[in-house]
Structures are given as C-alpha cells and as structure tokens.
Amino acid sequence: MGRIGQPEDLARAAVFFASDDAAWVTGERLTASGGLRS
C-alpha cells in the first residue's frame, strides 16, 4: 500500500468483527501490524 497503517484502518476491522456481519467468522486471527512484521 505504500504507507504505514493508521488507527482508522484497525478501527474498521474492529467494527466489522463487533458487528452482526461477522457472526459467521470463526477461528480467524487478524494480524494488525501496520505493515510491519518482526
């Protein structure tokens, strides 16, 4: 993407997982590293 992740990027994912739309999502791990991996 050419940029470091911002708090708003993580917020969108958090809102999705907290919503009824994510009811069918089970056993997933979301890596929110802002593009950095160690």
PQR file of N, CA, C, O and H, with PARSE charges and radii, in Angstrom:
ATOM      1  N   MET A   1       0.813  -1.185   0.000 -0.4000 1.5000
ATOM      2  CA  MET A   1       0.000   0.000   0.000 -0.0000 2.0000
ATOM      3  C   MET A   1       0.861   1.255   0.000  0.5500 1.7000
ATOM      4  O   MET A   1       0.382   2.338  -0.337 -0.5500 1.4000
ATOM      5  N   GLY A   2       2.111   1.118   0.371 -0.4000 1.5000
ATOM      6  CA  GLY A   2       2.996   2.266   0.326 -0.0000 2.0000
ATOM      7  C   GLY A   2       2.881   3.222   1.492  0.5500 1.7000
ATOM      8  O   GLY A   2       3.348   4.359   1.414 -0.5500 1.4000
ATOM      9  H   GLY A   2       2.501   0.238   0.644  0.4000 1.0000
ATOM     10  N   ARG A   3       2.259   2.771   2.584 -0.4000 1.5000
ATOM     11  CA  ARG A   3       2.146   3.654   3.747 -0.0000 2.0000
ATOM     12  C   ARG A   3       2.023   2.799   5.004  0.5500 1.7000
ATOM     13  O   ARG A   3       1.703   1.612   4.936 -0.5500 1.4000
ATOM     14  H   ARG A   3       1.880   1.848   2.648  0.4000 1.0000
ATOM     15  N   ILE A   4       2.277   3.411   6.130 -0.4000 1.5000
ATOM     16  CA  ILE A   4       2.120   2.740   7.419 -0.0000 2.0000
ATOM     17  C   ILE A   4       0.636   2.785   7.796  0.5500 1.7000
ATOM     18  O   ILE A   4      -0.044   3.784   7.558 -0.5500 1.4000
ATOM     19  H   ILE A   4       2.537   4.375   6.185  0.4000 1.0000
ATOM     20  N   GLY A   5       0.149   1.705   8.380 -0.4000 1.5000
ATOM     21  CA  GLY A   5      -1.254   1.662   8.803 -0.0000 2.0000
ATOM     22  C   GLY A   5      -1.574   2.726   9.837  0.5500 1.7000
ATOM     23  O   GLY A   5      -0.725   3.112  10.640 -0.5500 1.4000
ATOM     24  H   GLY A   5       0.701   0.894   8.573  0.4000 1.0000
ATOM     25  N   GLN A   6      -2.795   3.186   9.803 -0.4000 1.5000
ATOM     26  CA  GLN A   6      -3.275   4.220  10.719 -0.0000 2.0000
ATOM     27  C   GLN A   6      -4.321   3.620  11.658  0.5500 1.7000
ATOM     28  O   GLN A   6      -4.897   2.577  11.349 -0.5500 1.4000
ATOM     29  H   GLN A   6      -3.485   2.872   9.151  0.4000 1.0000
ATOM     30  N   PRO A   7      -4.575   4.265  12.803 -0.5600 1.5000
ATOM     31  CA  PRO A   7      -5.591   3.756  13.728  0.2800 2.0000
ATOM     32  C   PRO A   7      -6.949   3.539  13.062  0.5500 1.7000
ATOM     33  O   PRO A   7      -7.676   2.615  13.425 -0.5500 1.4000
ATOM     34  N   GLU A   8      -7.288   4.374  12.103 -0.4000 1.5000
ATOM     35  CA  GLU A   8      -8.580   4.226  11.419 -0.0000 2.0000
ATOM     36  C   GLU A   8      -8.659   2.891  10.673  0.5500 1.7000
ATOM     37  O   GLU A   8      -9.737   2.309  10.550 -0.5500 1.4000
ATOM     38  H   GLU A   8      -6.697   5.125  11.808  0.4000 1.0000
ATOM     39  N   ASP A   9      -7.519   2.410  10.177 -0.4000 1.5000
ATOM     40  CA  ASP A   9      -7.501   1.141   9.455 -0.0000 2.0000
ATOM     41  C   ASP A   9      -7.876  -0.007  10.393  0.5500 1.7000
ATOM     42  O   ASP A   9      -8.661  -0.877  10.017 -0.5500 1.4000
ATOM     43  H   ASP A   9      -6.643   2.882  10.277  0.4000 1.0000
ATOM     44  N   LEU A  10      -7.334  -0.018  11.588 -0.4000 1.5000
ATOM     45  CA  LEU A  10      -7.649  -1.042  12.572 -0.0000 2.0000
ATOM     46  C   LEU A  10      -9.080  -0.888  13.076  0.5500 1.7000
ATOM     47  O   LEU A  10      -9.764  -1.881  13.322 -0.5500 1.4000
ATOM     48  H   LEU A  10      -6.696   0.690  11.893  0.4000 1.0000
ATOM     49  N   ALA A  11      -9.528   0.346  13.230 -0.4000 1.5000
ATOM     50  CA  ALA A  11     -10.883   0.598  13.727 -0.0000 2.0000
ATOM     51  C   ALA A  11     -11.933  -0.022  12.810  0.5500 1.7000
ATOM     52  O   ALA A  11     -12.933  -0.558  13.288 -0.5500 1.4000
ATOM     53  H   ALA A  11      -8.972   1.153  13.031  0.4000 1.0000
ATOM     54  N   ARG A  12     -11.716   0.045  11.511 -0.4000 1.5000
ATOM     55  CA  ARG A  12     -12.678  -0.548  10.570 -0.0000 2.0000
ATOM     56  C   ARG A  12     -12.796  -2.051  10.785  0.5500 1.7000
ATOM     57  O   ARG A  12     -13.896  -2.603  10.769 -0.5500 1.4000
ATOM     58  H   ARG A  12     -10.904   0.480  11.123  0.4000 1.0000
ATOM     59  N   ALA A  13     -11.656  -2.712  10.987 -0.4000 1.5000
ATOM     60  CA  ALA A  13     -11.677  -4.158  11.229 -0.0000 2.0000
ATOM     61  C   ALA A  13     -12.362  -4.473  12.555  0.5500 1.7000
ATOM     62  O   ALA A  13     -13.150  -5.415  12.637 -0.5500 1.4000
ATOM     63  H   ALA A  13     -10.762  -2.264  11.000  0.4000 1.0000
ATOM     64  N   ALA A  14     -12.070  -3.699  13.582 -0.4000 1.5000
ATOM     65  CA  ALA A  14     -12.680  -3.924  14.895 -0.0000 2.0000
ATOM     66  C   ALA A  14     -14.196  -3.755  14.834  0.5500 1.7000
ATOM     67  O   ALA A  14     -14.933  -4.541  15.430 -0.5500 1.4000
ATOM     68  H   ALA A  14     -11.430  -2.934  13.515  0.4000 1.0000
ATOM     69  N   VAL A  15     -14.655  -2.748  14.128 -0.4000 1.5000
ATOM     70  CA  VAL A  15     -16.098  -2.527  13.983 -0.0000 2.0000
ATOM     71  C   VAL A  15     -16.741  -3.687  13.239  0.5500 1.7000
ATOM     72  O   VAL A  15     -17.833  -4.126  13.601 -0.5500 1.4000
ATOM     73  H   VAL A  15     -14.056  -2.110  13.644  0.4000 1.0000
ATOM     74  N   PHE A  16     -16.077  -4.190  12.201 -0.4000 1.5000
ATOM     75  CA  PHE A  16     -16.618  -5.329  11.465 -0.0000 2.0000
ATOM     76  C   PHE A  16     -16.759  -6.540  12.378  0.5500 1.7000
ATOM     77  O   PHE A  16     -17.820  -7.163  12.410 -0.5500 1.4000
ATOM     78  H   PHE A  16     -15.190  -3.833  11.907  0.4000 1.0000
ATOM     79  N   PHE A  17     -15.697  -6.888  13.129 -0.4000 1.5000
ATOM     80  CA  PHE A  17     -15.744  -8.069  13.973 -0.0000 2.0000
ATOM     81  C   PHE A  17     -16.734  -7.922  15.124  0.5500 1.7000
ATOM     82  O   PHE A  17     -17.208  -8.927  15.654 -0.5500 1.4000
ATOM     83  H   PHE A  17     -14.836  -6.382  13.103  0.4000 1.0000
ATOM     84  N   ALA A  18     -17.050  -6.712  15.514 -0.4000 1.5000
ATOM     85  CA  ALA A  18     -18.030  -6.481  16.569 -0.0000 2.0000
ATOM     86  C   ALA A  18     -19.459  -6.444  16.033  0.5500 1.7000
ATOM     87  O   ALA A  18     -20.410  -6.398  16.814 -0.5500 1.4000
ATOM     88  H   ALA A  18     -16.664  -5.896  15.083  0.4000 1.0000
ATOM     89  N   SER A  19     -19.621  -6.463  14.717 -0.4000 1.5000
ATOM     90  CA  SER A  19     -20.944  -6.342  14.119 -0.0000 2.0000
ATOM     91  C   SER A  19     -21.589  -7.701  13.865  0.5500 1.7000
ATOM     92  O   SER A  19     -20.925  -8.737  13.917 -0.5500 1.4000
ATOM     93  H   SER A  19     -18.849  -6.500  14.083  0.4000 1.0000
ATOM     94  N   ASP A  20     -22.867  -7.681  13.595 -0.4000 1.5000
ATOM     95  CA  ASP A  20     -23.593  -8.898  13.244 -0.0000 2.0000
ATOM     96  C   ASP A  20     -23.098  -9.485  11.921  0.5500 1.7000
ATOM     97  O   ASP A  20     -23.252 -10.684  11.684 -0.5500 1.4000
ATOM     98  H   ASP A  20     -23.406  -6.840  13.553  0.4000 1.0000
ATOM     99  N   ASP A  21     -22.510  -8.664  11.063 -0.4000 1.5000
ATOM    100  CA  ASP A  21     -21.994  -9.153   9.780 -0.0000 2.0000
ATOM    101  C   ASP A  21     -20.871 -10.172   9.961  0.5500 1.7000
ATOM    102  O   ASP A  21     -20.611 -10.966   9.056 -0.5500 1.4000
ATOM    103  H   ASP A  21     -22.384  -7.691  11.255  0.4000 1.0000
ATOM    104  N   ALA A  22     -20.213 -10.162  11.099 -0.4000 1.5000
ATOM    105  CA  ALA A  22     -19.104 -11.078  11.354 -0.0000 2.0000
ATOM    106  C   ALA A  22     -19.558 -12.337  12.098  0.5500 1.7000
ATOM    107  O   ALA A  22     -18.717 -13.121  12.538 -0.5500 1.4000
ATOM    108  H   ALA A  22     -20.424  -9.518  11.834  0.4000 1.0000
ATOM    109  N   ALA A  23     -20.845 -12.543  12.243 -0.4000 1.5000
ATOM    110  CA  ALA A  23     -21.358 -13.677  13.012 -0.0000 2.0000
ATOM    111  C   ALA A  23     -20.890 -15.015  12.456  0.5500 1.7000
ATOM    112  O   ALA A  23     -20.751 -15.975  13.214 -0.5500 1.4000
ATOM    113  H   ALA A  23     -21.528 -11.906  11.886  0.4000 1.0000
ATOM    114  N   TRP A  24     -20.648 -15.101  11.176 -0.4000 1.5000
ATOM    115  CA  TRP A  24     -20.233 -16.358  10.552 -0.0000 2.0000
ATOM    116  C   TRP A  24     -18.724 -16.565  10.592  0.5500 1.7000
ATOM    117  O   TRP A  24     -18.249 -17.640  10.225 -0.5500 1.4000
ATOM    118  H   TRP A  24     -20.761 -14.321  10.560  0.4000 1.0000
ATOM    119  N   VAL A  25     -17.957 -15.565  11.027 -0.4000 1.5000
ATOM    120  CA  VAL A  25     -16.498 -15.660  11.074 -0.0000 2.0000
ATOM    121  C   VAL A  25     -16.090 -16.327  12.387  0.5500 1.7000
ATOM    122  O   VAL A  25     -16.391 -15.816  13.466 -0.5500 1.4000
ATOM    123  H   VAL A  25     -18.343 -14.692  11.325  0.4000 1.0000
ATOM    124  N   THR A  26     -15.410 -17.460  12.296 -0.4000 1.5000
ATOM    125  CA  THR A  26     -14.947 -18.156  13.495 -0.0000 2.0000
ATOM    126  C   THR A  26     -13.501 -18.596  13.311  0.5500 1.7000
ATOM    127  O   THR A  26     -13.086 -18.924  12.199 -0.5500 1.4000
ATOM    128  H   THR A  26     -15.165 -17.875  11.420  0.4000 1.0000
ATOM    129  N   GLY A  27     -12.752 -18.604  14.373 -0.4000 1.5000
ATOM    130  CA  GLY A  27     -11.402 -19.128  14.364 -0.0000 2.0000
ATOM    131  C   GLY A  27     -10.418 -18.388  13.488  0.5500 1.7000
ATOM    132  O   GLY A  27      -9.473 -18.995  12.983 -0.5500 1.4000
ATOM    133  H   GLY A  27     -13.090 -18.338  15.276  0.4000 1.0000
ATOM    134  N   GLU A  28     -10.607 -17.111  13.293 -0.4000 1.5000
ATOM    135  CA  GLU A  28      -9.688 -16.328  12.464 -0.0000 2.0000
ATOM    136  C   GLU A  28      -8.806 -15.458  13.344  0.5500 1.7000
ATOM    137  O   GLU A  28      -9.207 -15.029  14.426 -0.5500 1.4000
ATOM    138  H   GLU A  28     -11.375 -16.618  13.703  0.4000 1.0000
ATOM    139  N   ARG A  29      -7.613 -15.210  12.862 -0.4000 1.5000
ATOM    140  CA  ARG A  29      -6.697 -14.310  13.558 -0.0000 2.0000
ATOM    141  C   ARG A  29      -6.348 -13.180  12.603  0.5500 1.7000
ATOM    142  O   ARG A  29      -5.874 -13.417  11.492 -0.5500 1.4000
ATOM    143  H   ARG A  29      -7.287 -15.558  11.983  0.4000 1.0000
ATOM    144  N   LEU A  30      -6.579 -11.984  13.032 -0.4000 1.5000
ATOM    145  CA  LEU A  30      -6.286 -10.803  12.229 -0.0000 2.0000
ATOM    146  C   LEU A  30      -4.974 -10.197  12.707  0.5500 1.7000
ATOM    147  O   LEU A  30      -4.867  -9.771  13.857 -0.5500 1.4000
ATOM    148  H   LEU A  30      -6.964 -11.792  13.935  0.4000 1.0000
ATOM    149  N   THR A  31      -3.985 -10.156  11.839 -0.4000 1.5000
ATOM    150  CA  THR A  31      -2.708  -9.542  12.182 -0.0000 2.0000
ATOM    151  C   THR A  31      -2.764  -8.074  11.791  0.5500 1.7000
ATOM    152  O   THR A  31      -2.772  -7.731  10.609 -0.5500 1.4000
ATOM    153  H   THR A  31      -4.072 -10.502  10.904  0.4000 1.0000
ATOM    154  N   ALA A  32      -2.803  -7.229  12.783 -0.4000 1.5000
ATOM    155  CA  ALA A  32      -2.860  -5.786  12.548 -0.0000 2.0000
ATOM    156  C   ALA A  32      -1.505  -5.197  12.901  0.5500 1.7000
ATOM    157  O   ALA A  32      -1.318  -4.655  13.991 -0.5500 1.4000
ATOM    158  H   ALA A  32      -2.797  -7.508  13.744  0.4000 1.0000
ATOM    159  N   SER A  33      -0.570  -5.304  11.981 -0.4000 1.5000
ATOM    160  CA  SER A  33       0.801  -4.891  12.248 -0.0000 2.0000
ATOM    161  C   SER A  33       1.154  -3.557  11.598  0.5500 1.7000
ATOM    162  O   SER A  33       2.274  -3.070  11.748 -0.5500 1.4000
ATOM    163  H   SER A  33      -0.722  -5.744  11.096  0.4000 1.0000
ATOM    164  N   GLY A  34       0.229  -2.981  10.898 -0.4000 1.5000
ATOM    165  CA  GLY A  34       0.519  -1.740  10.211 -0.0000 2.0000
ATOM    166  C   GLY A  34       1.504  -1.913   9.069  0.5500 1.7000
ATOM    167  O   GLY A  34       2.122  -0.949   8.617 -0.5500 1.4000
ATOM    168  H   GLY A  34      -0.681  -3.376  10.776  0.4000 1.0000
ATOM    169  N   GLY A  35       1.647  -3.147   8.605 -0.4000 1.5000
ATOM    170  CA  GLY A  35       2.557  -3.423   7.510 -0.0000 2.0000
ATOM    171  C   GLY A  35       3.949  -3.838   7.961  0.5500 1.7000
ATOM    172  O   GLY A  35       4.792  -4.190   7.136 -0.5500 1.4000
ATOM    173  H   GLY A  35       1.145  -3.930   8.972  0.4000 1.0000
ATOM    174  N   LEU A  36       4.191  -3.798   9.255 -0.4000 1.5000
ATOM    175  CA  LEU A  36       5.489  -4.190   9.797 -0.0000 2.0000
ATOM    176  C   LEU A  36       5.407  -5.587  10.369  0.5500 1.7000
ATOM    177  O   LEU A  36       4.443  -5.916  11.061 -0.5500 1.4000
ATOM    178  H   LEU A  36       3.506  -3.512   9.926  0.4000 1.0000
ATOM    179  N   ARG A  37       6.390  -6.406  10.094 -0.4000 1.5000
ATOM    180  CA  ARG A  37       6.413  -7.757  10.646 -0.0000 2.0000
ATOM    181  C   ARG A  37       7.763  -8.003  11.281  0.5500 1.7000
ATOM    182  O   ARG A  37       8.799  -7.606  10.747 -0.5500 1.4000
ATOM    183  H   ARG A  37       7.173  -6.139   9.532  0.4000 1.0000
ATOM    184  N   SER A  38       7.740  -8.657  12.417 -0.4000 1.5000
ATOM    185  CA  SER A  38       9.018  -8.948  13.089 -0.0000 2.0000
ATOM    186  C   SER A  38       9.334 -10.414  13.035  0.5500 1.7000
ATOM    187  O   SER A  38      10.368 -10.841  13.548 -0.5500 1.4000
ATOM    188  H   SER A  38       6.899  -8.980  12.850  0.4000 1.0000
TER
END
